[in-house]
């Protein structure tokens, strides 16, 4: 995960400023947020 994040960060810095790139970043952030939320929810409901 860490290596992937670093590569993606380098890519995003290289192509900074294009609207499509910003859209990609937003989509990636949204997906990451959903995954993290799902994992936390799963852990919380798993313990109940």
matplotlib code that plots the C-alpha trace (Angstrom):
import matplotlib.pyplot as plt

x = [0.0, 2.8, 4.7, 1.5, 0.7, 4.1, 4.0, 0.5, 1.6, 4.6, 2.2, -0.3, 2.5, 3.8, 0.4, -0.8, -3.3, -5.3, -9.0, -9.1, -6.3, -8.1, -11.2, -9.1, -7.7, -11.3, -12.5, -9.5, -10.1, -13.8, -13.0, -10.4, -12.8, -15.5, -13.1, -11.8, -15.4, -16.4, -13.5, -14.2, -17.9, -17.1, -14.8, -17.3, -20.3, -18.1, -17.4, -21.0]
y = [0.0, 2.5, 2.0, 2.4, 5.6, 7.1, 6.3, 7.8, 10.9, 11.4, 10.9, 13.4, 16.0, 15.5, 16.2, 18.8, 21.3, 19.3, 19.0, 15.3, 14.7, 16.5, 14.4, 11.3, 12.4, 13.2, 9.8, 8.0, 9.9, 9.0, 5.3, 5.3, 7.0, 4.4, 1.5, 2.9, 3.6, 0.1, -1.5, 0.6, -0.2, -3.9, -3.9, -2.0, -4.2, -7.3, -6.5, -5.9]
z = [0.0, 1.0, -2.3, -4.3, -2.4, -3.1, -6.8, -7.1, -5.3, -7.7, -10.6, -9.3, -8.6, -12.2, -13.8, -11.3, -12.7, -15.2, -14.5, -15.3, -12.8, -10.1, -10.9, -10.6, -7.3, -6.0, -7.1, -5.5, -2.3, -2.4, -2.9, -0.2, 2.2, 1.4, 1.9, 5.2, 6.4, 5.4, 7.3, 10.4, 10.2, 9.8, 12.8, 15.0, 14.0, 14.3, 18.0, 18.9]

ax = plt.figure().add_subplot(projection="3d")
ax.plot(x, y, z, "-o")
ax.set_aspect("equal")
plt.show()
